[in-house]
Amino acid sequence: MKIGCKKMHLPDFLKEEWMKKTEIRYSKAEEIPILRKIIVEAYSPIEPILGRKPRGMLETEEKLAERVKKNTMYSVLFEGNLIGTFTIEENTNFGLMEVQKVAIKEDIQNKGIGSFIMESAEHLIRLMEKKKVIVETYEDHKKLVDFYLHRGYKIIHKRMRKGNIVIVMEKNLWRED
């Protein structure tokens, strides 16, 4: 697996054959229309859960362009084809790095790529010498809440957003011996 121009060393449980054909790098401006499509498609199943469009479905190319320009948005490629994306930005409310807008092409979801993306994002945050990471999700999205809990995240905060409870989850990236 490559990140930018450096090889990334992953734990054994993530060393499946397909991962050797996967690359994560900063997103490029010419990818923005495809990235937006991937994000909107990935977030559309959440609409019936919330009873409204989630923020991911409201992404604009202008917002994506800002993140691309700041080098906070990453593209996930498999055999050279764009299959997913995520963003790493500082959450100023909590003073921690946050993994946001994780999205995978609909036809390849539920194949371990989400875990691969999260492990890669957490690794990038460790390289920034940060000790913790947060994610936000909707409390009603039980499948995603369970995904993060299974990955070692703990709920640290809840708030209301447009009639839905948003939960903030935190994970320690370094062992505290």
N, C-alpha and C positions, 0 to 999 in steps of 0.2 A: 504494500500500500504506500502510495506517495502522498506527501503533503507538500504542496509547492514544489520545490526541488529537493527536499529532504525526505529520506525514507523514515517512516514512522514505525516504531516498534510497538506492537500491540500484545496484550496478554494472550496466552495460548488459546483461550476459549473463543477468541476472535480471529484465529488464523485459519479460516476456511479457504478453500481454493479460490472462490470467487473474489475474495478480498484482495488477492494479489493483482487483480485486474481493475481495482478501484482506485480512483484518485480523488483527493480533496484539495481544492485550491481556492484562492480568492475568486469571486465571481467577476465576470467581465461584462462591460456595458452592452456588448452585442447579444448577451444571453438574457437580458432583462425580460423580453416578451415571453420567452420559454419559462423562465423562473417564475414569473407572475402566474402563468397558466398552471404550473405544477402546484404552487401555493394555493390558488383558488380551488383547484380540483381536490387537493388534500384536505382542505378545510370545509368543503361543502357538506360532507356527511355530519358535521357538527351542527349545522343549521337546524335540523329537526329536534335535536337534543335541547338546544337553547331556546327555540321558538323565534329566533332571529338570526341574521347573518353574523358569524363570528368575525372578529377584526381581520383575520387572515384573508377572508373573502373580499375585504374592502381595500386590499393593498393596491396601490397605484404604481405605475412605472416610475413616477417621480420619486416616490418614497424608496423604491428599490434602488434607483440611481444614486440617491444620497448614501445608502448603505454600501453600495459598490464603491463609490468614490472614497468613503472612509475606510475601506478594506475591513469591514465588519461582517460582510456577507460571503458565504462560502458556497461553492458548487461541488456537488458530488457526481462524479462521472464513473460509469462502468463501461469498460472497453471503449472509452472515448465518447460515450453517449451520456448526455445530461439526464440524471435520474432523480436528483434531489437537491435540497438546499437547507441551510440553516444560517442563523446569525448569532454572533457573540458580541454583546455590548454590555457596558456597565449599567447596572440598575442603580441610579443615584439615590433612590429611596432607601435601599438596603446597603449601599456601598459595596456591592458584590457584582461579579460578572454573571450575566444571565444568558442562557441559551434560549433563543427565540425562533419563532417561525420555522420550526423543523417541518419539512414537507418532503414527501416521497411520491414519485409518480404512482398513480392509483393502481396500475396493473402489476406493480411489483411490491406492494405493501404486504405486510405480514410474512416476510421472508428473512427477518433478522437485520434488515438494513437500518431500521430505526435504532436498534441497539448499537450497531456499528457506528452510526452517526453520533449517538450520544457518547460512546466511549472515545471517539475521535475528538469531539468538542471538549470533553473533560480533559483529555490529554493536552489539547492546545491551551486550555486555561491553566493547567499545571505548568506548562512552559512559560506562561506569563508570571509564574511564581505566586499565583493566587491559591489560597487554601480552601476556598469554598465556592460553590456555584449554586445558582438558583434557577428555577423554572417556574412558570405560571401556567395554570390550566384551569378549566372550569370544573367545579365540584361535580356537576352533573355528567361529565364525560368520564364515567367510571373506568372504562377500559384504559384510558390514558393515565388516570390517577393511579390505577394498579400497576401500570407499566413503570411509572416513576418510583412508586413505593418499592417495587421489586428490585429496582436499580439502586436502592439505598437512600433515596430522598425521604425527607421528613417534612411534614406540614409545619410551617412556622407562622403563617399569617393567613387570614381570610378577609375578604372585602366584597362589597357589592359592586357590580358593574352592569348597568342597564338591566337590572332585574335578575341577574345571575350571580351566584357566588363564585368568585375567583379565589383559588388557593395558590399561595406561594409556597414552594417546596425547596428545601436546601439540602445540599449534600457536602460532607467534608471530603475533600480530595486527598488529604494527607492524613496518615495515621497519627494519632496523638498518643504517643507512648509515655 
